[in-house]
Amino acid sequence: MSSAMALDFFGRSSLARLLTVTFLALAGVGGASADDDPRKAKPPVVTVADARTISFVDNLLVTGSLVAREEVLVGPEIDGLRLTELLAEEGDTIAEGQVLARLSRDILEAQIAQNAASLAKTQAAIEQVKNQIVESEATLRQAEDSFNRVKPLRESGTVSQAAFDERDAAFRTARARLAAQREGLKLADAEQLLIRAQRRELDVKLARTDIRSPAAGIVSRRTARVGSVSSAAGDPLFRVIKGGEVELDAEVPEFHMAKLRAGQRARIEIEGLGAREGQLRLVSQEVSPTTRLGRVRISLGNTPDLRIGTFAQALISAGKRDAVGVPATAVLYKNDSATLLVVVDSKVRERAVKPGLLSGDSIEIREGLAEGEVVVMRAASLLRDGDEITPHFAETQTAATAPSSGIAK
Protein backbone atom coordinates (compact mmCIF):
# COMPACT_ATOMS: atom_id res chain seq x y z
CA MET A 1 0.00 0.00 0.00
CA SER A 2 1.41 3.38 -0.95
CA SER A 3 1.87 6.12 1.56
CA ALA A 4 -0.81 8.29 -0.15
CA MET A 5 -3.39 5.54 0.01
CA ALA A 6 -2.53 4.86 3.65
CA LEU A 7 -2.95 8.53 4.53
CA ASP A 8 -6.32 8.65 2.84
CA PHE A 9 -7.49 5.48 4.57
CA PHE A 10 -6.47 6.63 8.00
CA GLY A 11 -7.97 10.11 7.43
CA ARG A 12 -11.33 8.68 6.44
CA SER A 13 -11.29 6.25 9.35
CA SER A 14 -10.68 9.06 11.82
CA LEU A 15 -13.55 11.11 10.38
CA ALA A 16 -15.90 8.13 10.59
CA ARG A 17 -14.99 7.47 14.18
CA LEU A 18 -15.57 11.16 15.04
CA LEU A 19 -19.04 11.15 13.47
CA THR A 20 -19.96 7.93 15.27
CA VAL A 21 -18.96 9.31 18.65
CA THR A 22 -20.92 12.52 18.00
CA PHE A 23 -24.07 10.57 16.99
CA LEU A 24 -23.89 8.37 20.07
CA ALA A 25 -23.48 11.42 22.29
CA LEU A 26 -26.52 13.09 20.78
CA ALA A 27 -28.53 9.90 21.08
CA GLY A 28 -27.64 9.72 24.74
CA VAL A 29 -28.84 13.24 25.31
CA GLY A 30 -32.07 12.67 23.42
CA GLY A 31 -32.80 9.50 25.32
CA ALA A 32 -32.38 11.10 28.72
CA SER A 33 -35.55 11.13 30.93
CA ALA A 34 -37.53 14.37 31.14
CA ASP A 35 -37.71 13.85 34.85
CA ASP A 36 -33.98 14.55 35.00
CA ASP A 37 -34.53 18.13 33.46
CA PRO A 38 -34.25 20.76 36.20
CA ARG A 39 -36.18 23.26 33.96
CA LYS A 40 -39.45 21.27 34.01
CA ALA A 41 -42.54 23.54 33.04
CA LYS A 42 -44.65 24.82 36.01
CA PRO A 43 -48.46 25.47 35.98
CA PRO A 44 -49.29 28.91 34.53
CA VAL A 45 -49.63 31.82 36.89
CA VAL A 46 -53.24 33.05 36.82
CA THR A 47 -54.66 36.14 38.52
CA VAL A 48 -57.46 35.24 40.91
CA ALA A 49 -59.76 37.02 43.35
CA ASP A 50 -61.80 35.92 46.30
CA ALA A 51 -65.57 36.28 46.58
CA ARG A 52 -66.47 38.85 49.20
CA THR A 53 -69.50 40.67 50.57
CA ILE A 54 -70.07 43.93 48.73
CA SER A 55 -72.71 46.64 49.04
CA PHE A 56 -74.62 46.76 45.76
CA VAL A 57 -76.76 49.73 44.78
CA ASP A 58 -79.73 48.78 42.60
CA ASN A 59 -79.85 51.66 40.12
CA LEU A 60 -82.43 51.60 37.36
CA LEU A 61 -81.69 53.41 34.09
CA VAL A 62 -84.70 55.13 32.52
CA THR A 63 -85.11 57.55 29.62
CA GLY A 64 -87.72 60.12 28.72
CA SER A 65 -88.39 63.79 28.06
CA LEU A 66 -88.52 66.87 30.25
CA VAL A 67 -92.03 68.18 30.90
CA ALA A 68 -93.64 70.82 33.09
CA ARG A 69 -94.74 69.46 36.45
CA GLU A 70 -97.89 71.50 36.01
CA GLU A 71 -98.68 73.45 32.86
CA VAL A 72 -100.98 76.47 33.08
CA LEU A 73 -102.98 77.41 29.99
CA VAL A 74 -103.66 81.14 29.62
CA GLY A 75 -106.28 82.40 27.18
CA PRO A 76 -109.07 84.96 26.78
CA GLU A 77 -112.25 84.57 28.81
CA ILE A 78 -114.38 86.71 26.50
CA ASP A 79 -115.13 86.31 22.80
CA GLY A 80 -115.09 88.64 19.85
CA LEU A 81 -112.53 91.23 20.95
CA ARG A 82 -109.39 92.03 19.02
CA LEU A 83 -105.99 91.47 20.64
CA THR A 84 -104.18 94.80 20.71
CA GLU A 85 -101.05 94.32 22.85
CA LEU A 86 -98.59 91.55 23.81
CA LEU A 87 -96.60 91.97 27.02
CA ALA A 88 -94.79 88.61 27.44
CA GLU A 89 -92.56 86.37 25.34
CA GLU A 90 -91.41 82.77 25.52
CA GLY A 91 -88.85 82.26 28.27
CA ASP A 92 -90.06 85.19 30.37
CA THR A 93 -90.36 84.64 34.11
CA ILE A 94 -93.73 85.99 35.19
CA ALA A 95 -95.54 86.66 38.47
CA GLU A 96 -99.00 85.57 39.51
CA GLY A 97 -101.58 87.99 38.13
CA GLN A 98 -99.16 89.61 35.67
CA VAL A 99 -100.75 90.97 32.46
CA LEU A 100 -99.54 88.99 29.43
CA ALA A 101 -101.75 90.56 26.73
CA ARG A 102 -104.57 93.08 26.26
CA LEU A 103 -107.79 93.07 24.25
CA SER A 104 -109.64 96.01 22.72
CA ARG A 105 -111.87 97.88 25.22
CA ASP A 106 -113.84 100.14 22.84
CA ILE A 107 -116.99 98.01 22.54
CA LEU A 108 -117.17 97.35 26.27
CA GLU A 109 -116.64 101.01 27.15
CA ALA A 110 -119.52 101.95 24.83
CA GLN A 111 -121.74 99.32 26.46
CA ILE A 112 -120.82 100.66 29.90
CA ALA A 113 -121.80 104.18 28.84
CA GLN A 114 -125.12 102.88 27.53
CA ASN A 115 -125.67 101.00 30.77
CA ALA A 116 -125.00 104.13 32.80
CA ALA A 117 -127.60 106.01 30.77
CA SER A 118 -130.16 103.26 31.28
CA LEU A 119 -129.49 103.29 34.99
CA ALA A 120 -129.97 107.05 35.19
CA LYS A 121 -133.24 106.81 33.27
CA THR A 122 -134.51 104.06 35.54
CA GLN A 123 -133.56 105.96 38.66
CA ALA A 124 -135.48 109.01 37.38
CA ALA A 125 -138.50 106.85 36.67
CA ILE A 126 -138.32 105.43 40.17
CA GLU A 127 -138.30 108.91 41.69
CA GLN A 128 -141.28 109.87 39.55
CA VAL A 129 -143.24 106.81 40.62
CA LYS A 130 -142.41 107.49 44.25
CA ASN A 131 -143.83 111.02 43.94
CA GLN A 132 -146.94 109.66 42.28
CA ILE A 133 -147.36 107.20 45.12
CA VAL A 134 -147.20 109.99 47.68
CA GLU A 135 -149.87 111.89 45.77
CA SER A 136 -152.02 108.78 45.36
CA GLU A 137 -151.76 107.97 49.05
CA ALA A 138 -153.15 111.45 49.86
CA THR A 139 -155.94 111.04 47.33
CA LEU A 140 -156.79 107.63 48.76
CA ARG A 141 -157.04 109.04 52.26
CA GLN A 142 -159.41 111.77 51.08
CA ALA A 143 -161.54 109.29 49.16
CA GLU A 144 -161.64 106.94 52.10
CA ASP A 145 -162.67 109.72 54.49
CA SER A 146 -165.41 110.87 52.13
CA PHE A 147 -166.68 107.33 51.74
CA ASN A 148 -166.66 106.75 55.47
CA ARG A 149 -168.73 109.94 56.00
CA VAL A 150 -171.35 109.11 53.43
CA LYS A 151 -171.76 105.49 54.36
CA PRO A 152 -173.80 106.02 57.61
CA LEU A 153 -175.82 108.74 55.89
CA ARG A 154 -176.79 106.34 53.16
CA GLU A 155 -177.80 103.77 55.75
CA SER A 156 -180.10 106.35 57.36
CA GLY A 157 -181.47 107.40 53.99
CA THR A 158 -180.17 110.94 54.19
CA VAL A 159 -177.90 110.55 51.11
CA SER A 160 -179.10 109.21 47.80
CA GLN A 161 -177.80 105.98 46.35
CA ALA A 162 -176.17 107.84 43.49
CA ALA A 163 -174.14 110.02 45.84
CA PHE A 164 -173.06 106.98 47.82
CA ASP A 165 -172.02 105.09 44.68
CA GLU A 166 -169.99 108.07 43.51
CA ARG A 167 -168.00 108.22 46.77
CA ASP A 168 -167.56 104.44 46.77
CA ALA A 169 -166.21 104.45 43.19
CA ALA A 170 -163.79 107.28 43.99
CA PHE A 171 -162.47 105.35 46.98
CA ARG A 172 -162.01 102.17 44.98
CA THR A 173 -160.32 104.01 42.11
CA ALA A 174 -157.85 105.74 44.41
CA ARG A 175 -156.99 102.47 46.09
CA ALA A 176 -156.44 100.66 42.76
CA ARG A 177 -154.31 103.52 41.41
CA LEU A 178 -152.05 103.38 44.48
CA ALA A 179 -151.68 99.61 44.20
CA ALA A 180 -150.74 99.91 40.52
CA GLN A 181 -148.17 102.59 41.26
CA ARG A 182 -146.62 100.48 44.00
CA GLU A 183 -146.34 97.56 41.57
CA GLY A 184 -144.78 99.92 39.07
CA LEU A 185 -142.22 100.91 41.68
CA LYS A 186 -141.36 97.28 42.25
CA LEU A 187 -140.84 96.78 38.51
CA ALA A 188 -138.67 99.89 38.34
CA ASP A 189 -136.58 98.66 41.27
CA ALA A 190 -136.16 95.29 39.56
CA GLU A 191 -135.15 97.05 36.36
CA GLN A 192 -132.59 99.02 38.31
CA LEU A 193 -131.18 95.82 39.83
CA LEU A 194 -130.92 94.27 36.37
CA ILE A 195 -129.10 97.28 34.98
CA ARG A 196 -126.69 97.26 37.92
CA ALA A 197 -126.04 93.53 37.40
CA GLN A 198 -125.36 94.19 33.73
CA ARG A 199 -122.90 96.87 34.77
CA ARG A 200 -121.07 94.47 37.04
CA GLU A 201 -120.86 91.98 34.17
CA LEU A 202 -119.50 94.68 31.89
CA ASP A 203 -116.95 95.66 34.54
CA VAL A 204 -115.82 92.02 34.78
CA LYS A 205 -115.50 91.81 31.00
CA LEU A 206 -113.59 95.07 30.95
CA ALA A 207 -111.17 93.74 33.57
CA ARG A 208 -110.74 90.57 31.52
CA THR A 209 -109.47 92.53 28.57
CA ASP A 210 -106.23 92.35 30.56
CA ILE A 211 -105.23 88.71 30.07
CA ARG A 212 -103.42 87.72 33.27
CA SER A 213 -101.50 84.62 34.31
CA PRO A 214 -103.23 82.78 37.17
CA ALA A 215 -99.87 81.50 38.47
CA ALA A 216 -96.21 82.48 38.62
CA GLY A 217 -93.82 80.60 36.36
CA ILE A 218 -92.06 80.61 33.00
CA VAL A 219 -93.72 81.19 29.63
CA SER A 220 -92.95 78.07 27.61
CA ARG A 221 -95.01 78.90 24.53
CA ARG A 222 -96.77 81.93 23.02
CA THR A 223 -99.26 81.54 20.18
CA ALA A 224 -100.96 84.93 20.63
CA ARG A 225 -100.80 87.35 17.69
CA VAL A 226 -101.71 91.03 17.66
CA GLY A 227 -104.86 91.56 15.62
CA SER A 228 -106.37 88.14 16.23
CA VAL A 229 -109.93 87.92 17.55
CA SER A 230 -110.38 86.38 20.97
CA SER A 231 -112.19 83.07 21.46
CA ALA A 232 -112.60 81.46 24.86
CA ALA A 233 -113.08 78.06 23.20
CA GLY A 234 -109.94 78.36 21.05
CA ASP A 235 -106.33 77.39 21.71
CA PRO A 236 -104.57 79.03 24.68
CA LEU A 237 -102.55 82.15 23.94
CA PHE A 238 -99.78 81.22 26.40
CA ARG A 239 -98.49 78.08 28.11
CA VAL A 240 -96.82 78.62 31.48
CA ILE A 241 -94.62 76.22 33.48
CA LYS A 242 -96.12 76.75 36.92
CA GLY A 243 -93.42 77.70 39.41
CA GLY A 244 -90.79 76.92 36.76
CA GLU A 245 -90.79 73.30 37.98
CA VAL A 246 -89.61 70.77 35.39
CA GLU A 247 -89.80 66.97 35.63
CA LEU A 248 -88.54 63.97 33.70
CA ASP A 249 -91.41 61.91 32.33
CA ALA A 250 -89.97 58.43 31.79
CA GLU A 251 -91.18 54.94 30.89
CA VAL A 252 -90.25 51.90 33.00
CA PRO A 253 -90.68 48.17 32.19
CA GLU A 254 -93.47 46.70 34.31
CA PHE A 255 -91.18 44.20 36.09
CA HIS A 256 -89.22 47.13 37.59
CA MET A 257 -92.27 49.11 38.73
CA ALA A 258 -92.72 47.20 42.00
CA LYS A 259 -89.38 48.39 43.41
CA LEU A 260 -89.96 52.08 42.73
CA ARG A 261 -91.27 54.40 45.44
CA ALA A 262 -91.91 58.13 45.62
CA GLY A 263 -88.98 59.88 47.31
CA GLN A 264 -86.20 57.71 45.84
CA ARG A 265 -83.21 59.71 44.66
CA ALA A 266 -82.21 59.94 41.01
CA ARG A 267 -79.37 61.37 38.96
CA ILE A 268 -80.45 62.87 35.65
CA GLU A 269 -78.15 63.29 32.65
CA ILE A 270 -79.21 65.99 30.19
CA GLU A 271 -77.45 66.40 26.86
CA GLY A 272 -75.26 69.49 26.93
CA LEU A 273 -76.19 70.42 30.51
CA GLY A 274 -74.53 67.66 32.51
CA ALA A 275 -75.94 65.86 35.54
CA ARG A 276 -78.68 67.06 37.89
CA GLU A 277 -80.00 65.63 41.13
CA GLY A 278 -83.67 64.76 41.31
CA GLN A 279 -86.27 62.84 43.26
CA LEU A 280 -88.90 60.35 42.20
CA ARG A 281 -92.19 62.19 42.72
CA LEU A 282 -94.80 59.98 41.10
CA VAL A 283 -95.07 56.29 40.22
CA SER A 284 -98.03 55.63 37.95
CA GLN A 285 -100.59 53.06 39.04
CA GLU A 286 -101.21 52.10 35.41
CA VAL A 287 -99.19 49.93 33.02
CA SER A 288 -99.89 50.09 29.30
CA PRO A 289 -101.40 46.77 28.16
CA THR A 290 -99.81 47.33 24.74
CA THR A 291 -96.23 48.28 25.60
CA ARG A 292 -96.10 46.79 29.13
CA LEU A 293 -94.52 50.03 30.30
CA GLY A 294 -95.39 52.19 33.28
CA ARG A 295 -94.65 55.87 33.77
CA VAL A 296 -92.74 57.74 36.46
CA ARG A 297 -92.13 61.43 37.12
CA ILE A 298 -88.77 62.61 38.49
CA SER A 299 -88.81 66.12 39.95
CA LEU A 300 -85.97 68.51 39.11
CA GLY A 301 -87.31 71.47 41.07
CA ASN A 302 -87.22 75.06 39.83
CA THR A 303 -84.78 74.89 36.90
CA PRO A 304 -85.27 77.83 34.50
CA ASP A 305 -82.34 76.77 32.30
CA LEU A 306 -84.07 73.53 31.24
CA ARG A 307 -86.25 73.26 28.16
CA ILE A 308 -89.30 71.05 28.13
CA GLY A 309 -89.20 68.38 25.45
CA THR A 310 -85.46 67.79 25.95
CA PHE A 311 -84.34 64.15 26.00
CA ALA A 312 -82.80 62.96 29.27
CA GLN A 313 -81.91 59.76 31.08
CA ALA A 314 -81.80 59.05 34.79
CA LEU A 315 -80.41 56.53 37.24
CA ILE A 316 -82.95 55.88 39.97
CA SER A 317 -81.57 54.52 43.26
CA ALA A 318 -84.11 51.74 43.70
CA GLY A 319 -82.43 50.04 46.65
CA LYS A 320 -79.24 48.79 48.30
CA ARG A 321 -78.20 45.37 49.58
CA ASP A 322 -75.10 43.48 50.73
CA ALA A 323 -74.32 40.35 48.72
CA VAL A 324 -71.49 38.09 47.54
CA GLY A 325 -69.68 39.67 44.62
CA VAL A 326 -66.72 39.05 42.31
CA PRO A 327 -65.03 41.04 39.54
CA ALA A 328 -67.38 41.37 36.59
CA THR A 329 -64.68 39.98 34.27
CA ALA A 330 -64.82 36.64 36.10
CA VAL A 331 -68.24 35.73 34.70
CA LEU A 332 -68.48 33.99 31.32
CA TYR A 333 -71.81 34.10 29.51
CA LYS A 334 -72.83 31.26 27.22
CA ASN A 335 -76.21 31.58 25.58
CA ASP A 336 -78.61 32.00 28.52
CA SER A 337 -76.27 30.72 31.23
CA ALA A 338 -73.38 32.16 33.22
CA THR A 339 -70.32 30.37 34.64
CA LEU A 340 -67.29 31.02 36.82
CA LEU A 341 -63.91 29.30 37.02
CA VAL A 342 -63.56 28.47 40.71
CA VAL A 343 -60.08 27.57 42.02
CA VAL A 344 -60.01 24.47 44.25
CA ASP A 345 -56.64 23.04 45.31
CA SER A 346 -54.86 24.96 42.53
CA LYS A 347 -57.20 23.52 39.90
CA VAL A 348 -59.96 25.34 38.09
CA ARG A 349 -63.52 24.05 38.19
CA GLU A 350 -66.22 25.45 35.94
CA ARG A 351 -69.39 26.26 37.89
CA ALA A 352 -72.78 27.57 36.84
CA VAL A 353 -73.91 30.67 38.76
CA LYS A 354 -76.78 33.13 38.81
CA PRO A 355 -75.54 36.72 38.46
CA GLY A 356 -77.37 39.75 39.80
CA LEU A 357 -76.59 43.44 40.03
CA LEU A 358 -73.70 45.09 38.24
CA SER A 359 -72.04 47.75 40.33
CA GLY A 360 -68.84 49.40 39.20
CA ASP A 361 -66.32 46.64 38.36
CA SER A 362 -68.11 44.02 40.44
CA ILE A 363 -71.07 41.75 39.90
CA GLU A 364 -73.40 40.17 42.40
CA ILE A 365 -73.55 36.35 42.48
CA ARG A 366 -76.97 35.38 43.76
CA GLU A 367 -76.52 31.61 43.55
CA GLY A 368 -73.64 29.18 43.06
CA LEU A 369 -70.81 30.82 45.01
CA ALA A 370 -69.99 31.34 48.67
CA GLU A 371 -68.06 34.13 50.31
CA GLY A 372 -64.35 33.35 50.51
CA GLU A 373 -64.17 31.10 47.45
CA VAL A 374 -61.52 31.95 44.86
CA VAL A 375 -62.29 32.59 41.19
CA VAL A 376 -60.27 33.31 38.06
CA MET A 377 -60.49 37.04 37.40
CA ARG A 378 -60.74 36.75 33.62
CA ALA A 379 -63.15 34.10 32.41
CA ALA A 380 -62.09 34.60 28.79
CA SER A 381 -58.72 32.86 29.42
CA LEU A 382 -57.78 29.59 27.72
CA LEU A 383 -58.27 27.61 30.91
CA ARG A 384 -60.52 24.59 30.98
CA ASP A 385 -62.20 22.64 33.73
CA GLY A 386 -59.55 20.65 35.61
CA ASP A 387 -56.51 22.68 34.50
CA GLU A 388 -53.86 23.20 37.15
CA ILE A 389 -52.72 26.76 37.83
CA THR A 390 -50.51 28.80 40.10
CA PRO A 391 -52.93 31.29 41.74
CA HIS A 392 -51.85 34.90 42.02
CA PHE A 393 -54.17 37.16 44.00
CA ALA A 394 -54.82 40.59 42.57
CA GLU A 395 -53.31 43.37 44.64
CA THR A 396 -56.64 45.24 44.85
CA GLN A 397 -60.24 44.40 44.21
CA THR A 398 -62.57 47.26 43.35
CA ALA A 399 -65.38 47.71 45.82
CA ALA A 400 -68.88 48.02 44.43
CA THR A 401 -69.51 51.64 45.19
CA ALA A 402 -70.23 52.97 41.72
CA PRO A 403 -73.80 53.19 40.44
CA SER A 404 -75.07 49.90 39.09
CA SER A 405 -76.44 49.54 35.60
CA GLY A 406 -79.25 47.19 36.50
CA ILE A 407 -79.64 43.42 36.29
CA ALA A 408 -76.95 41.42 34.56
CA LYS A 409 -77.94 39.20 31.70
SVG drawing of the C-alpha trace seen along z (x, -y; Angstrom):
<svg xmlns="http://www.w3.org/2000/svg" viewBox="-184 -114 188 116">
<polyline fill="none" stroke="black" stroke-width="0.4" points="0.0,0.0 1.4,-3.4 1.9,-6.1 -0.8,-8.3 -3.4,-5.5 -2.5,-4.9 -3.0,-8.5 -6.3,-8.6 -7.5,-5.5 -6.5,-6.6 -8.0,-10.1 -11.3,-8.7 -11.3,-6.2 -10.7,-9.1 -13.6,-11.1 -15.9,-8.1 -15.0,-7.5 -15.6,-11.2 -19.0,-11.1 -20.0,-7.9 -19.0,-9.3 -20.9,-12.5 -24.1,-10.6 -23.9,-8.4 -23.5,-11.4 -26.5,-13.1 -28.5,-9.9 -27.6,-9.7 -28.8,-13.2 -32.1,-12.7 -32.8,-9.5 -32.4,-11.1 -35.6,-11.1 -37.5,-14.4 -37.7,-13.9 -34.0,-14.6 -34.5,-18.1 -34.3,-20.8 -36.2,-23.3 -39.4,-21.3 -42.5,-23.5 -44.7,-24.8 -48.5,-25.5 -49.3,-28.9 -49.6,-31.8 -53.2,-33.1 -54.7,-36.1 -57.5,-35.2 -59.8,-37.0 -61.8,-35.9 -65.6,-36.3 -66.5,-38.9 -69.5,-40.7 -70.1,-43.9 -72.7,-46.6 -74.6,-46.8 -76.8,-49.7 -79.7,-48.8 -79.8,-51.7 -82.4,-51.6 -81.7,-53.4 -84.7,-55.1 -85.1,-57.6 -87.7,-60.1 -88.4,-63.8 -88.5,-66.9 -92.0,-68.2 -93.6,-70.8 -94.7,-69.5 -97.9,-71.5 -98.7,-73.4 -101.0,-76.5 -103.0,-77.4 -103.7,-81.1 -106.3,-82.4 -109.1,-85.0 -112.3,-84.6 -114.4,-86.7 -115.1,-86.3 -115.1,-88.6 -112.5,-91.2 -109.4,-92.0 -106.0,-91.5 -104.2,-94.8 -101.1,-94.3 -98.6,-91.5 -96.6,-92.0 -94.8,-88.6 -92.6,-86.4 -91.4,-82.8 -88.8,-82.3 -90.1,-85.2 -90.4,-84.6 -93.7,-86.0 -95.5,-86.7 -99.0,-85.6 -101.6,-88.0 -99.2,-89.6 -100.7,-91.0 -99.5,-89.0 -101.7,-90.6 -104.6,-93.1 -107.8,-93.1 -109.6,-96.0 -111.9,-97.9 -113.8,-100.1 -117.0,-98.0 -117.2,-97.4 -116.6,-101.0 -119.5,-102.0 -121.7,-99.3 -120.8,-100.7 -121.8,-104.2 -125.1,-102.9 -125.7,-101.0 -125.0,-104.1 -127.6,-106.0 -130.2,-103.3 -129.5,-103.3 -130.0,-107.0 -133.2,-106.8 -134.5,-104.1 -133.6,-106.0 -135.5,-109.0 -138.5,-106.9 -138.3,-105.4 -138.3,-108.9 -141.3,-109.9 -143.2,-106.8 -142.4,-107.5 -143.8,-111.0 -146.9,-109.7 -147.4,-107.2 -147.2,-110.0 -149.9,-111.9 -152.0,-108.8 -151.8,-108.0 -153.1,-111.5 -155.9,-111.0 -156.8,-107.6 -157.0,-109.0 -159.4,-111.8 -161.5,-109.3 -161.6,-106.9 -162.7,-109.7 -165.4,-110.9 -166.7,-107.3 -166.7,-106.7 -168.7,-109.9 -171.4,-109.1 -171.8,-105.5 -173.8,-106.0 -175.8,-108.7 -176.8,-106.3 -177.8,-103.8 -180.1,-106.4 -181.5,-107.4 -180.2,-110.9 -177.9,-110.6 -179.1,-109.2 -177.8,-106.0 -176.2,-107.8 -174.1,-110.0 -173.1,-107.0 -172.0,-105.1 -170.0,-108.1 -168.0,-108.2 -167.6,-104.4 -166.2,-104.5 -163.8,-107.3 -162.5,-105.4 -162.0,-102.2 -160.3,-104.0 -157.8,-105.7 -157.0,-102.5 -156.4,-100.7 -154.3,-103.5 -152.1,-103.4 -151.7,-99.6 -150.7,-99.9 -148.2,-102.6 -146.6,-100.5 -146.3,-97.6 -144.8,-99.9 -142.2,-100.9 -141.4,-97.3 -140.8,-96.8 -138.7,-99.9 -136.6,-98.7 -136.2,-95.3 -135.1,-97.0 -132.6,-99.0 -131.2,-95.8 -130.9,-94.3 -129.1,-97.3 -126.7,-97.3 -126.0,-93.5 -125.4,-94.2 -122.9,-96.9 -121.1,-94.5 -120.9,-92.0 -119.5,-94.7 -116.9,-95.7 -115.8,-92.0 -115.5,-91.8 -113.6,-95.1 -111.2,-93.7 -110.7,-90.6 -109.5,-92.5 -106.2,-92.4 -105.2,-88.7 -103.4,-87.7 -101.5,-84.6 -103.2,-82.8 -99.9,-81.5 -96.2,-82.5 -93.8,-80.6 -92.1,-80.6 -93.7,-81.2 -92.9,-78.1 -95.0,-78.9 -96.8,-81.9 -99.3,-81.5 -101.0,-84.9 -100.8,-87.3 -101.7,-91.0 -104.9,-91.6 -106.4,-88.1 -109.9,-87.9 -110.4,-86.4 -112.2,-83.1 -112.6,-81.5 -113.1,-78.1 -109.9,-78.4 -106.3,-77.4 -104.6,-79.0 -102.6,-82.2 -99.8,-81.2 -98.5,-78.1 -96.8,-78.6 -94.6,-76.2 -96.1,-76.7 -93.4,-77.7 -90.8,-76.9 -90.8,-73.3 -89.6,-70.8 -89.8,-67.0 -88.5,-64.0 -91.4,-61.9 -90.0,-58.4 -91.2,-54.9 -90.2,-51.9 -90.7,-48.2 -93.5,-46.7 -91.2,-44.2 -89.2,-47.1 -92.3,-49.1 -92.7,-47.2 -89.4,-48.4 -90.0,-52.1 -91.3,-54.4 -91.9,-58.1 -89.0,-59.9 -86.2,-57.7 -83.2,-59.7 -82.2,-59.9 -79.4,-61.4 -80.5,-62.9 -78.1,-63.3 -79.2,-66.0 -77.5,-66.4 -75.3,-69.5 -76.2,-70.4 -74.5,-67.7 -75.9,-65.9 -78.7,-67.1 -80.0,-65.6 -83.7,-64.8 -86.3,-62.8 -88.9,-60.3 -92.2,-62.2 -94.8,-60.0 -95.1,-56.3 -98.0,-55.6 -100.6,-53.1 -101.2,-52.1 -99.2,-49.9 -99.9,-50.1 -101.4,-46.8 -99.8,-47.3 -96.2,-48.3 -96.1,-46.8 -94.5,-50.0 -95.4,-52.2 -94.7,-55.9 -92.7,-57.7 -92.1,-61.4 -88.8,-62.6 -88.8,-66.1 -86.0,-68.5 -87.3,-71.5 -87.2,-75.1 -84.8,-74.9 -85.3,-77.8 -82.3,-76.8 -84.1,-73.5 -86.3,-73.3 -89.3,-71.0 -89.2,-68.4 -85.5,-67.8 -84.3,-64.2 -82.8,-63.0 -81.9,-59.8 -81.8,-59.0 -80.4,-56.5 -83.0,-55.9 -81.6,-54.5 -84.1,-51.7 -82.4,-50.0 -79.2,-48.8 -78.2,-45.4 -75.1,-43.5 -74.3,-40.3 -71.5,-38.1 -69.7,-39.7 -66.7,-39.0 -65.0,-41.0 -67.4,-41.4 -64.7,-40.0 -64.8,-36.6 -68.2,-35.7 -68.5,-34.0 -71.8,-34.1 -72.8,-31.3 -76.2,-31.6 -78.6,-32.0 -76.3,-30.7 -73.4,-32.2 -70.3,-30.4 -67.3,-31.0 -63.9,-29.3 -63.6,-28.5 -60.1,-27.6 -60.0,-24.5 -56.6,-23.0 -54.9,-25.0 -57.2,-23.5 -60.0,-25.3 -63.5,-24.1 -66.2,-25.5 -69.4,-26.3 -72.8,-27.6 -73.9,-30.7 -76.8,-33.1 -75.5,-36.7 -77.4,-39.8 -76.6,-43.4 -73.7,-45.1 -72.0,-47.8 -68.8,-49.4 -66.3,-46.6 -68.1,-44.0 -71.1,-41.7 -73.4,-40.2 -73.6,-36.4 -77.0,-35.4 -76.5,-31.6 -73.6,-29.2 -70.8,-30.8 -70.0,-31.3 -68.1,-34.1 -64.3,-33.4 -64.2,-31.1 -61.5,-32.0 -62.3,-32.6 -60.3,-33.3 -60.5,-37.0 -60.7,-36.8 -63.1,-34.1 -62.1,-34.6 -58.7,-32.9 -57.8,-29.6 -58.3,-27.6 -60.5,-24.6 -62.2,-22.6 -59.5,-20.6 -56.5,-22.7 -53.9,-23.2 -52.7,-26.8 -50.5,-28.8 -52.9,-31.3 -51.9,-34.9 -54.2,-37.2 -54.8,-40.6 -53.3,-43.4 -56.6,-45.2 -60.2,-44.4 -62.6,-47.3 -65.4,-47.7 -68.9,-48.0 -69.5,-51.6 -70.2,-53.0 -73.8,-53.2 -75.1,-49.9 -76.4,-49.5 -79.3,-47.2 -79.6,-43.4 -76.9,-41.4 -77.9,-39.2"/>
</svg>
